[in-house]
Structure formats: structure tokens, C-alpha cells
Amino acid sequence: MAERILIVEDDADMRAAMAQCCAELDYDPILMGSFADGLKAAALSEYALVILDRLLPDGDGIDAIAELRRLGTVRNILVVSALAHSGHRVDGLERGADDYLPKPFAEDELRARIKALLRRGKAQADGNDFLVFGDLEIRVKARTVHWGTAHIPLSPKEFELLMYFAVNAGEALSRMQLLEHVWKLSFDPQTNVVDVHVGRLRRKLEAATGTAFLQTVRGSGYMFGQPPEQDT
């Protein structure tokens, strides 16, 4: 049985073109034309991907991202929008989208984005479900973080940032690497978005664990890892 892709787009012609791309990739497209109907569909079934327009008749699609994540029925979210300024793209990615594709776009590019997202999601699902650093446990599929039995609440973007740090533990990561791999930006938007998110993540981890998992590496960026135990 083909995995489902939920398409939330109010333009009928665009919706049909997106559905055709999904069908050509052997996915089952489920079509919705409004914010509310998209959320209802997501609450009733699981989807490998949601393709989400922003300018919907009953709201901005990115306002649905937090609820889609809370439902836990969606593996990946691709925002597709005519709001194509770099600030709009950064906003969508910060709010928890996995990718952001500006309109207009070529169908080949949409298919490539879908394949890349679902390939990444499958690799993550097939891999280890737990990343453990001492008492810090990152649960990949559930997208949750725990210190012992205590849950550490993170935003979707903070979780993605922590995941990228965790799979590259012990390696100094530059701001540009973080922009490319976490925000999916191949350019520097000339904002402090990386530093702000790293700062928030660092404070949350230290408040919950009393441990400095994130370190600033002068001239290089940031590095994640479990600090060595100190002799007493």
C-alpha cells in the first residue's frame, strides 16, 4: 500500500499538479483546500509528507505546523508558497517546516524536494531510535529529549538543531553548516538566527541537566558533546 502525502493547497490547478508529482513518485496524494480541512485530515491518518501552502483562505499554513507536529501523524512538512522572500523562508523553517519551496517552481524541482525529504525521513526511521549522551536521551522518532525521566521541552527547530549537533558530536560546526543543514539555506540571511537558537538550546539543556553540552569554539562555531568527568 502506497504511503500517503497530504496536499493542503487552495488553488485547484496547483493542487492537481502537486498530486500528479506525488503519484509519479508512487505516493498516494490526499487533497485538501483549506487550513481546517488539512488539520482534520492529519488527525485521522498518518502521512509521510505534508505539502502545505501558506496563503490559504482560512489562515496562514505555517500556523498549522505546530499542531501537525503535536498530532504526531506527519513525518515531514514541505511549505510551498508565493511568499518567497528570504525572510519568509527563514520564518517557515524556524516555525518547524523541513523545507520551503518558493512559487513558482518547476515540477522537476518539486519531485526532487519530495524525494530528498522522504529519503532523509526513511533513513532516520530505519536508524537508531535513541541517541544517548550520559543521562541525556534523544528519542528520534518521538522527537523528544529526556534527562533521566524528565522531559526537556524543545521547539521543532531546537530539536532539529540538537539532532544535527548530536549526529556530529565532537565536531566543531560553523554557522554556515548549521544554516545549510538545519535551516536548509545555502546563503547567510544576515541575521543572528543561528546564534539565537543555539543560545536558547544551550540554556534549556543546561537548566535541565546542569551540564554544558554545547560549547562555543572560537573562530569555528559550536560543538556538542558530553563533557569529560572532572576528577574530585
MIFI-740027 format. One record per atom (N, C-alpha, C): residue in one letter; atom name; x, y negated, z. Coordinates in steps of 0.2 Angstrom, whole numbers, plus 5000, padded with zeros to 4 digits. Atoms other than C-alpha are relative to their C-alpha. Example, Ala and Ser with C-alpha at 12.3 -4.5 7.8 and 13.67 -1.06 7.14 Angstrom:
% MIFI-740027
resn, name, xx, yy, zz
A, N, 5004, 5006, 5000
A, CA, 5062, 5022, 5039
A, C, 5004, 4994, 5000
S, N, 4996, 5006, 4999
S, CA, 5068, 5005, 5036
S, C, 4996, 4995, 5003
% end
This chain:
% MIFI-740027
resn, name, xx, yy, zz
M, N, 5004, 5006, 5000
M, CA, 5000, 5000, 5000
M, C, 5004, 4994, 5000
A, N, 4996, 5006, 5000
A, CA, 5007, 4983, 4995
A, C, 5000, 4996, 5006
E, N, 5000, 5005, 4995
E, CA, 5012, 4971, 5008
E, C, 4996, 4993, 4998
R, N, 5004, 5006, 5001
R, CA, 5001, 4955, 5009
R, C, 5004, 4994, 5000
I, N, 4997, 5007, 5000
I, CA, 5006, 4937, 5005
I, C, 4994, 4995, 5001
L, N, 5005, 5004, 5000
L, CA, 4994, 4924, 5011
L, C, 5001, 4993, 4997
I, N, 4999, 5006, 5003
I, CA, 4992, 4909, 5000
I, C, 4995, 4995, 5002
V, N, 5004, 5005, 4997
V, CA, 4985, 4893, 5008
V, C, 5001, 4994, 4995
E, N, 4999, 5006, 5005
E, CA, 4983, 4880, 4993
E, C, 4993, 4998, 4998
D, N, 5006, 5002, 5002
D, CA, 4968, 4870, 4989
D, C, 4999, 4999, 4992
D, N, 5000, 5001, 5007
D, CA, 4972, 4867, 4970
D, C, 4999, 5007, 4997
A, N, 5002, 4993, 5002
A, CA, 4964, 4882, 4961
A, C, 5005, 5002, 4995
D, N, 4995, 4998, 5005
D, CA, 4976, 4882, 4946
D, C, 5007, 5002, 5003
M, N, 4994, 4999, 4996
M, CA, 4991, 4881, 4958
M, C, 5000, 5007, 5004
R, N, 5001, 4994, 4996
R, CA, 4984, 4895, 4969
R, C, 5000, 5006, 4995
A, N, 4999, 4994, 5004
A, CA, 4982, 4906, 4954
A, C, 5007, 5001, 4997
A, N, 4993, 4999, 5002
A, CA, 5000, 4903, 4948
A, C, 5004, 5003, 5005
M, N, 4997, 4997, 4994
M, CA, 5006, 4907, 4965
M, C, 4998, 5008, 5001
A, N, 5002, 4993, 4999
A, CA, 4996, 4923, 4966
A, C, 5003, 5004, 4994
Q, N, 4997, 4997, 5005
Q, CA, 5002, 4928, 4949
Q, C, 5008, 5002, 5001
C, N, 4993, 4999, 4998
C, CA, 5020, 4926, 4955
C, C, 5001, 5006, 5005
C, N, 5000, 4995, 4995
C, CA, 5016, 4937, 4970
C, C, 4999, 5007, 4998
A, N, 5002, 4994, 5003
A, CA, 5008, 4950, 4960
A, C, 5005, 5003, 4996
E, N, 4994, 4998, 5004
E, CA, 5023, 4951, 4948
E, C, 5005, 5003, 5005
L, N, 4995, 4997, 4995
L, CA, 5033, 4955, 4964
L, C, 4998, 5006, 5004
D, N, 5004, 4994, 4997
D, CA, 5021, 4969, 4969
D, C, 4998, 4999, 5007
Y, N, 5003, 5001, 4994
Y, CA, 5014, 4960, 4983
Y, C, 4993, 4998, 4999
D, N, 5007, 5001, 5000
D, CA, 4995, 4958, 4987
D, C, 4999, 4993, 5002
P, N, 5002, 5006, 4998
P, CA, 4990, 4940, 4987
P, C, 4993, 4999, 5002
I, N, 5007, 5001, 4997
I, CA, 4976, 4934, 4998
I, C, 5000, 4992, 5000
L, N, 5000, 5007, 5002
L, CA, 4970, 4917, 4993
L, C, 4995, 4996, 5005
M, N, 5004, 5004, 4996
M, CA, 4963, 4903, 5004
M, C, 5001, 4993, 4998
G, N, 5000, 5007, 5003
G, CA, 4959, 4885, 5000
G, C, 5000, 4994, 5006
S, N, 5000, 5005, 4995
S, CA, 4959, 4876, 5017
S, C, 5004, 5002, 5006
F, N, 4996, 5000, 4993
F, CA, 4969, 4874, 5034
F, C, 4996, 5006, 5004
A, N, 5004, 4995, 4995
A, CA, 4955, 4883, 5044
A, C, 4999, 5007, 4997
D, N, 5001, 4994, 5003
D, CA, 4952, 4897, 5032
D, C, 5007, 5004, 5000
G, N, 4993, 4997, 4999
G, CA, 4971, 4900, 5032
G, C, 5001, 5003, 5006
L, N, 4999, 4997, 4993
L, CA, 4972, 4902, 5051
L, C, 4995, 5006, 5001
K, N, 5005, 4995, 4999
K, CA, 4956, 4913, 5051
K, C, 5003, 5007, 4997
A, N, 4998, 4994, 5003
A, CA, 4964, 4925, 5038
A, C, 5006, 5003, 5004
A, N, 4994, 4998, 4996
A, CA, 4981, 4925, 5048
A, C, 4998, 5004, 5006
A, N, 5002, 4997, 4993
A, CA, 4971, 4930, 5064
A, C, 4998, 5007, 4999
L, N, 5004, 4994, 5001
L, CA, 4963, 4945, 5055
L, C, 5005, 5006, 4997
S, N, 4996, 4996, 5004
S, CA, 4978, 4953, 5046
S, C, 5008, 4998, 5001
E, N, 4993, 5002, 5000
E, CA, 4997, 4954, 5045
E, C, 5003, 4999, 4993
Y, N, 4997, 5002, 5007
Y, CA, 5007, 4946, 5031
Y, C, 5008, 4999, 5000
A, N, 4992, 5001, 5001
A, CA, 5025, 4947, 5025
A, C, 5002, 4993, 4999
L, N, 4998, 5007, 5001
L, CA, 5024, 4929, 5020
L, C, 4993, 4996, 5000
V, N, 5005, 5005, 5001
V, CA, 5013, 4914, 5021
V, C, 5003, 4994, 4995
I, N, 4998, 5006, 5005
I, CA, 5014, 4901, 5006
I, C, 4995, 4994, 5002
L, N, 5005, 5005, 4997
L, CA, 5007, 4885, 5014
L, C, 5001, 4993, 4997
D, N, 5000, 5007, 5002
D, CA, 5003, 4869, 5006
D, C, 4999, 4995, 5006
R, N, 5000, 5005, 4995
R, CA, 5004, 4853, 5016
R, C, 4994, 4996, 4999
L, N, 5005, 5005, 5001
L, CA, 4991, 4841, 5008
L, C, 4993, 5004, 4999
L, N, 5007, 4996, 5001
L, CA, 4975, 4852, 5012
L, C, 4994, 4996, 5002
P, N, 5005, 5004, 4999
P, CA, 4958, 4845, 5013
P, C, 4998, 4999, 5007
D, N, 5002, 5000, 4992
D, CA, 4956, 4848, 5032
D, C, 5006, 4999, 5004
G, N, 4994, 5001, 4995
G, CA, 4974, 4844, 5038
G, C, 5006, 5001, 4996
D, N, 4994, 4999, 5003
D, CA, 4992, 4845, 5035
D, C, 5002, 5007, 5002
G, N, 4998, 4993, 4999
G, CA, 4998, 4863, 5033
G, C, 5005, 5001, 5005
I, N, 4994, 4998, 4995
I, CA, 5014, 4861, 5044
I, C, 4997, 5000, 5007
D, N, 5003, 5000, 4993
D, CA, 5002, 4858, 5059
D, C, 4998, 5007, 5001
A, N, 5002, 4993, 4998
A, CA, 4997, 4876, 5057
A, C, 5006, 5005, 5002
I, N, 4995, 4996, 5000
I, CA, 5014, 4883, 5058
I, C, 5001, 5003, 5008
A, N, 4999, 4997, 4994
A, CA, 5015, 4884, 5077
A, C, 4994, 5005, 5002
E, N, 5005, 4995, 4999
E, CA, 4998, 4893, 5078
E, C, 5001, 5007, 4996
L, N, 4998, 4994, 5004
L, CA, 5004, 4905, 5064
L, C, 5005, 5004, 5004
R, N, 4995, 4997, 4996
R, CA, 5019, 4909, 5075
R, C, 4997, 5003, 5006
R, N, 5003, 4998, 4994
R, CA, 5009, 4911, 5090
R, C, 4996, 5007, 4999
L, N, 5004, 4994, 5001
L, CA, 4997, 4924, 5082
L, C, 5005, 5006, 4999
G, N, 4996, 4994, 5000
G, CA, 5012, 4935, 5078
G, C, 4999, 5004, 4994
T, N, 5002, 4996, 5005
T, CA, 5005, 4941, 5062
T, C, 5004, 4998, 4993
V, N, 4997, 5002, 5006
V, CA, 5016, 4932, 5050
V, C, 5008, 5000, 5001
R, N, 4992, 4999, 5000
R, CA, 5035, 4936, 5046
R, C, 5003, 4994, 4998
N, N, 4997, 5006, 5003
N, CA, 5039, 4921, 5035
N, C, 4995, 4995, 4998
I, N, 5005, 5006, 5002
I, CA, 5032, 4904, 5031
I, C, 5004, 4996, 4995
L, N, 4997, 5004, 5005
L, CA, 5036, 4895, 5015
L, C, 4995, 4994, 4999
V, N, 5004, 5006, 5001
V, CA, 5030, 4877, 5014
V, C, 5001, 4998, 4993
V, N, 5000, 5003, 5007
V, CA, 5026, 4871, 4996
V, C, 4996, 4994, 5000
S, N, 5003, 5006, 5000
S, CA, 5022, 4853, 4994
S, C, 5003, 4995, 4996
A, N, 4998, 5006, 5004
A, CA, 5022, 4837, 4984
A, C, 5004, 4995, 5004
L, N, 4996, 5005, 4996
L, CA, 5029, 4828, 4999
L, C, 5007, 5003, 5000
A, N, 4993, 4997, 5002
A, CA, 5047, 4831, 4993
A, C, 5006, 4996, 5002
H, N, 4995, 5004, 4998
H, CA, 5057, 4818, 5001
H, C, 5004, 5004, 5005
S, N, 4996, 4996, 4995
S, CA, 5072, 4825, 5012
S, C, 4997, 4999, 5007
G, N, 5003, 5001, 4994
G, CA, 5063, 4818, 5027
G, C, 4994, 5005, 5001
H, N, 5005, 4996, 5000
H, CA, 5048, 4828, 5023
H, C, 5002, 5008, 5001
R, N, 4997, 4993, 5000
R, CA, 5058, 4844, 5020
R, C, 5003, 5001, 5007
V, N, 4997, 4999, 4993
V, CA, 5068, 4842, 5037
V, C, 4994, 5001, 5005
D, N, 5006, 5000, 4995
D, CA, 5051, 4839, 5046
D, C, 4997, 5007, 5000
G, N, 5003, 4993, 5001
G, CA, 5044, 4855, 5039
G, C, 5004, 5006, 5003
L, N, 4996, 4995, 4998
L, CA, 5059, 4865, 5043
L, C, 5001, 5000, 5008
E, N, 4999, 5001, 4993
E, CA, 5061, 4858, 5060
E, C, 4993, 5003, 5004
R, N, 5007, 4998, 4997
R, CA, 5042, 4862, 5064
R, C, 5000, 5008, 4999
G, N, 5000, 4992, 5000
G, CA, 5046, 4881, 5060
G, C, 5000, 5003, 4994
A, N, 5000, 4997, 5006
A, CA, 5045, 4884, 5042
A, C, 5007, 5004, 4998
D, N, 4993, 4996, 5002
D, CA, 5058, 4897, 5035
D, C, 5003, 4997, 4994
D, N, 4998, 5004, 5006
D, CA, 5059, 4887, 5018
D, C, 4995, 4995, 4998
Y, N, 5004, 5005, 5002
Y, CA, 5052, 4872, 5010
Y, C, 5002, 4999, 4992
L, N, 5000, 5001, 5007
L, CA, 5049, 4871, 4991
L, C, 4996, 4994, 4998
P, N, 5004, 5006, 5003
P, CA, 5045, 4854, 4983
P, C, 4996, 5001, 4994
K, N, 5003, 5000, 5006
K, CA, 5032, 4852, 4970
K, C, 5002, 4994, 4996
P, N, 5001, 4994, 5004
P, CA, 5033, 4853, 4955
P, C, 5006, 5005, 5000
F, N, 4994, 4995, 5000
F, CA, 5043, 4869, 4954
F, C, 4999, 5005, 4994
A, N, 5000, 4995, 5005
A, CA, 5047, 4882, 4941
A, C, 4997, 5007, 5003
E, N, 5002, 4994, 4997
E, CA, 5038, 4899, 4944
E, C, 5006, 5005, 5001
D, N, 4994, 4996, 4999
D, CA, 5055, 4907, 4942
D, C, 5003, 4999, 5007
E, N, 4997, 5002, 4994
E, CA, 5061, 4897, 4957
E, C, 4996, 5003, 5006
L, N, 5004, 4997, 4995
L, CA, 5046, 4902, 4967
L, C, 5001, 5007, 5002
R, N, 4998, 4993, 4999
R, CA, 5049, 4920, 4964
R, C, 5006, 5001, 5003
A, N, 4993, 4999, 4997
A, CA, 5067, 4918, 4969
A, C, 4999, 4999, 5007
R, N, 5001, 5002, 4993
R, CA, 5062, 4910, 4985
R, C, 4996, 5005, 5004
I, N, 5004, 4995, 4997
I, CA, 5049, 4923, 4989
I, C, 5005, 5006, 5001
K, N, 4995, 4994, 4999
K, CA, 5062, 4937, 4986
K, C, 5005, 4999, 5005
A, N, 4995, 5001, 4995
A, CA, 5075, 4929, 4996
A, C, 4998, 5000, 5007
L, N, 5003, 5000, 4994
L, CA, 5064, 4926, 5011
L, C, 4998, 5007, 5002
L, N, 5002, 4993, 4998
L, CA, 5057, 4944, 5011
L, C, 5005, 5005, 5000
R, N, 4994, 4996, 5000
R, CA, 5074, 4952, 5008
R, C, 5003, 4999, 5007
R, N, 4997, 5002, 4993
R, CA, 5080, 4942, 5024
R, C, 4996, 5003, 5005
G, N, 5004, 4998, 4994
G, CA, 5065, 4947, 5034
G, C, 5000, 5008, 5000
K, N, 5000, 4993, 5000
K, CA, 5066, 4965, 5029
K, C, 5007, 5003, 5003
A, N, 4993, 4998, 4997
A, CA, 5085, 4966, 5034
A, C, 5000, 4999, 5007
Q, N, 5000, 5001, 4992
Q, CA, 5081, 4958, 5051
Q, C, 4996, 5005, 5003
A, N, 5004, 4995, 4998
A, CA, 5067, 4970, 5053
A, C, 5003, 5007, 5001
D, N, 4997, 4994, 5000
D, CA, 5077, 4985, 5049
D, C, 5006, 5001, 5005
G, N, 4995, 5000, 4996
G, CA, 5091, 4980, 5060
G, C, 4999, 5001, 5007
N, N, 5001, 4999, 4993
N, CA, 5094, 4980, 5079
N, C, 4995, 4995, 5002
D, N, 5005, 5004, 4997
D, CA, 5079, 4973, 5088
D, C, 5002, 4995, 5006
F, N, 4998, 5003, 4994
F, CA, 5089, 4967, 5103
F, C, 5007, 4997, 4999
L, N, 4993, 5002, 4999
L, CA, 5105, 4956, 5104
L, C, 5001, 4998, 5007
V, N, 4999, 5001, 4993
V, CA, 5112, 4956, 5121
V, C, 5007, 4997, 5002
F, N, 4993, 5003, 4997
F, CA, 5125, 4945, 5130
F, C, 4999, 4999, 5007
G, N, 5001, 4999, 4993
G, CA, 5126, 4950, 5148
G, C, 4993, 5001, 5001
D, N, 5007, 4999, 4999
D, CA, 5109, 4947, 5155
D, C, 4995, 4996, 4995
L, N, 5004, 5004, 5005
L, CA, 5103, 4936, 5140
L, C, 4998, 5005, 4995
E, N, 5003, 4996, 5005
E, CA, 5092, 4946, 5129
E, C, 4996, 4997, 4994
I, N, 5004, 5003, 5005
I, CA, 5086, 4940, 5112
I, C, 4996, 5006, 4996
R, N, 5004, 4995, 5003
R, CA, 5072, 4950, 5105
R, C, 4998, 4998, 4993
V, N, 5001, 5002, 5007
V, CA, 5072, 4949, 5086
V, C, 4993, 5000, 4997
K, N, 5007, 4999, 5003
K, CA, 5055, 4955, 5081
K, C, 4995, 4996, 5003
A, N, 5005, 5004, 4996
A, CA, 5046, 4947, 5095
A, C, 5001, 4992, 5000
R, N, 4998, 5007, 5000
R, CA, 5056, 4931, 5093
R, C, 5000, 4996, 5007
T, N, 5000, 5002, 4994
T, CA, 5058, 4929, 5111
T, C, 5007, 5001, 5004
V, N, 4993, 5000, 4997
V, CA, 5073, 4926, 5123
V, C, 4998, 5001, 5008
H, N, 5001, 4998, 4993
H, CA, 5074, 4933, 5141
H, C, 5007, 5000, 5004
W, N, 4995, 4999, 4996
W, CA, 5086, 4931, 5155
W, C, 4998, 5004, 5006
G, N, 5003, 4995, 4996
G, CA, 5084, 4947, 5165
G, C, 4993, 5001, 4999
T, N, 5007, 5000, 5001
T, CA, 5065, 4947, 5167
T, C, 4997, 4994, 4999
A, N, 5003, 5006, 5001
A, CA, 5062, 4929, 5165
A, C, 5000, 4998, 4992
H, N, 5001, 5002, 5007
H, CA, 5056, 4922, 5148
H, C, 5003, 4993, 5000
I, N, 4997, 5006, 5001
I, CA, 5066, 4907, 5141
I, C, 4996, 4997, 4994
P, N, 5004, 5002, 5006
P, CA, 5053, 4897, 5130
P, C, 5004, 4995, 4996
L, N, 4996, 5004, 5005
L, CA, 5061, 4890, 5114
L, C, 4995, 4999, 4994
S, N, 5004, 5001, 5006
S, CA, 5053, 4882, 5099
S, C, 5002, 5004, 4994
P, N, 4998, 4996, 5006
P, CA, 5053, 4891, 5082
P, C, 5007, 4998, 4998
K, N, 4994, 5002, 5003
K, CA, 5068, 4881, 5076
K, C, 5006, 5001, 5005
E, N, 4995, 4998, 4995
E, CA, 5078, 4883, 5093
E, C, 5001, 5008, 4999
F, N, 4999, 4993, 5000
F, CA, 5075, 4902, 5091
F, C, 5004, 5002, 4994
E, N, 4996, 4999, 5006
E, CA, 5082, 4902, 5073
E, C, 5007, 4998, 5001
L, N, 4993, 5002, 4998
L, CA, 5097, 4892, 5079
L, C, 5003, 5004, 5004
L, N, 4997, 4995, 4996
L, CA, 5100, 4904, 5093
L, C, 5002, 5006, 4996
M, N, 4998, 4994, 5004
M, CA, 5099, 4918, 5081
M, C, 5006, 5000, 4996
Y, N, 4994, 5001, 5005
Y, CA, 5112, 4911, 5069
Y, C, 5006, 5000, 5005
F, N, 4995, 5000, 4995
F, CA, 5123, 4907, 5084
F, C, 5002, 5007, 5002
A, N, 4999, 4993, 4997
A, CA, 5121, 4925, 5091
A, C, 5003, 5005, 4995
V, N, 4997, 4996, 5005
V, CA, 5125, 4934, 5075
V, C, 5007, 4998, 4998
N, N, 4994, 5003, 5002
N, CA, 5140, 4923, 5073
N, C, 5004, 4999, 5007
A, N, 4997, 5001, 4993
A, CA, 5145, 4924, 5092
A, C, 5008, 5000, 4999
G, N, 4993, 5000, 5000
G, CA, 5163, 4919, 5095
G, C, 5003, 4996, 4994
E, N, 4997, 5004, 5005
E, CA, 5165, 4909, 5079
E, C, 4997, 4993, 5000
A, N, 5002, 5007, 5000
A, CA, 5165, 4890, 5078
A, C, 4996, 4999, 4993
L, N, 5004, 5002, 5005
L, CA, 5151, 4884, 5067
L, C, 4999, 4993, 4999
S, N, 5000, 5007, 5002
S, CA, 5151, 4867, 5058
S, C, 4993, 4998, 4999
R, N, 5007, 5002, 5001
R, CA, 5136, 4856, 5057
R, C, 4997, 5002, 4993
M, N, 5003, 4998, 5007
M, CA, 5135, 4859, 5038
M, C, 4998, 5007, 5000
Q, N, 5002, 4993, 5000
Q, CA, 5135, 4878, 5041
Q, C, 4993, 5001, 5003
L, N, 5007, 5000, 4997
L, CA, 5120, 4875, 5053
L, C, 4995, 4998, 4996
L, N, 5005, 5003, 5004
L, CA, 5111, 4864, 5041
L, C, 4998, 5005, 4994
E, N, 5001, 4995, 5005
E, CA, 5113, 4877, 5027
E, C, 4996, 5006, 5002
H, N, 5003, 4994, 4999
H, CA, 5108, 4892, 5036
H, C, 4994, 5000, 5005
V, N, 5005, 5001, 4996
V, CA, 5096, 4886, 5049
V, C, 4994, 4996, 4997
W, N, 5005, 5005, 5003
W, CA, 5088, 4871, 5040
W, C, 4999, 5001, 4993
K, N, 5000, 4998, 5007
K, CA, 5091, 4878, 5023
K, C, 5001, 4994, 4996
L, N, 4998, 5006, 5004
L, CA, 5098, 4861, 5017
L, C, 5007, 5001, 4998
S, N, 4993, 5000, 5003
S, CA, 5113, 4860, 5005
S, C, 5003, 4993, 5000
F, N, 4997, 5007, 5000
F, CA, 5116, 4842, 5009
F, C, 4999, 4998, 5008
D, N, 5001, 5002, 4993
D, CA, 5118, 4832, 5025
D, C, 4995, 4994, 5000
P, N, 5005, 5006, 5000
P, CA, 5102, 4821, 5028
P, C, 5002, 4994, 5004
Q, N, 4998, 5006, 4996
Q, CA, 5112, 4809, 5038
Q, C, 4996, 4998, 5006
T, N, 5003, 5001, 4994
T, CA, 5103, 4812, 5054
T, C, 5004, 5004, 5005
N, N, 4997, 4996, 4994
N, CA, 5108, 4820, 5071
N, C, 4996, 5006, 5001
V, N, 5005, 4994, 4998
V, CA, 5095, 4834, 5069
V, C, 5004, 5006, 5003
V, N, 4996, 4994, 4997
V, CA, 5109, 4847, 5072
V, C, 5002, 4999, 5007
D, N, 4998, 5001, 4994
D, CA, 5116, 4839, 5087
D, C, 4994, 5000, 5005
V, N, 5005, 5000, 4995
V, CA, 5099, 4836, 5095
V, C, 4997, 5007, 5002
H, N, 5003, 4993, 4998
H, CA, 5093, 4854, 5093
H, C, 5005, 5004, 5004
V, N, 4995, 4996, 4996
V, CA, 5110, 4861, 5099
V, C, 5000, 4997, 5007
G, N, 5000, 5003, 4993
G, CA, 5109, 4849, 5114
G, C, 4994, 5003, 5004
R, N, 5006, 4997, 4997
R, CA, 5091, 4855, 5118
R, C, 5001, 5007, 5002
L, N, 4999, 4993, 4999
L, CA, 5095, 4873, 5116
L, C, 5005, 5001, 5005
R, N, 4995, 5000, 4995
R, CA, 5111, 4871, 5127
R, C, 4997, 4999, 5007
R, N, 5003, 5002, 4993
R, CA, 5101, 4863, 5141
R, C, 4995, 5005, 5002
K, N, 5005, 4995, 4998
K, CA, 5087, 4876, 5140
K, C, 5004, 5006, 5003
L, N, 4996, 4993, 4998
L, CA, 5100, 4891, 5141
L, C, 5003, 4999, 5007
E, N, 4996, 5001, 4994
E, CA, 5110, 4883, 5155
E, C, 4995, 4999, 5006
A, N, 5005, 5001, 4995
A, CA, 5094, 4878, 5165
A, C, 4998, 5007, 5002
A, N, 5003, 4993, 4999
A, CA, 5088, 4896, 5164
A, C, 5005, 5005, 5003
T, N, 4995, 4994, 4998
T, CA, 5104, 4906, 5166
T, C, 5006, 4997, 5004
G, N, 4994, 5003, 4997
G, CA, 5117, 4894, 5174
G, C, 5006, 5002, 4997
T, N, 4994, 4998, 5004
T, CA, 5129, 4899, 5161
T, C, 5000, 4996, 4994
A, N, 4999, 5004, 5006
A, CA, 5137, 4889, 5147
A, C, 5001, 5004, 4994
F, N, 5000, 4995, 5006
F, CA, 5133, 4900, 5132
F, C, 5003, 4996, 4994
L, N, 4998, 5004, 5005
L, CA, 5136, 4885, 5120
L, C, 5005, 4995, 5001
Q, N, 4995, 5005, 4999
Q, CA, 5152, 4876, 5118
Q, C, 5001, 4996, 4994
T, N, 4998, 5005, 5005
T, CA, 5157, 4861, 5108
T, C, 5008, 5001, 4998
V, N, 4993, 4999, 5002
V, CA, 5173, 4865, 5098
V, C, 5002, 4993, 4996
R, N, 4998, 5007, 5002
R, CA, 5182, 4848, 5095
R, C, 5003, 5001, 4992
G, N, 4998, 5000, 5007
G, CA, 5184, 4845, 5076
G, C, 4997, 5006, 4996
S, N, 5002, 4994, 5004
S, CA, 5175, 4861, 5071
S, C, 4992, 5001, 5001
G, N, 5007, 4999, 4999
G, CA, 5157, 4861, 5078
G, C, 4998, 5003, 5007
Y, N, 5003, 4997, 4994
Y, CA, 5149, 4873, 5090
Y, C, 5001, 5008, 5000
M, N, 4999, 4993, 5000
M, CA, 5152, 4891, 5096
M, C, 4996, 5003, 5006
F, N, 5004, 4997, 4996
F, CA, 5141, 4903, 5105
F, C, 5004, 5006, 5003
G, N, 4998, 4994, 4997
G, CA, 5146, 4917, 5117
G, C, 5000, 5000, 5007
Q, N, 5000, 4999, 4993
Q, CA, 5146, 4924, 5134
Q, C, 5007, 4998, 5003
P, N, 4993, 5002, 4997
P, CA, 5160, 4915, 5144
P, C, 5003, 5006, 5004
P, N, 4997, 4995, 4996
P, CA, 5173, 4926, 5152
P, C, 4999, 4999, 5007
E, N, 5001, 5001, 4993
E, CA, 5170, 4930, 5170
E, C, 5007, 4997, 5004
Q, N, 4994, 5003, 4996
Q, CA, 5181, 4920, 5182
Q, C, 5002, 5004, 5006
D, N, 4997, 4996, 4994
D, CA, 5192, 4928, 5195
D, C, 4998, 4995, 5006
T, N, 5002, 5004, 4993
T, CA, 5187, 4923, 5213
T, C, 5005, 5002, 5005
% end
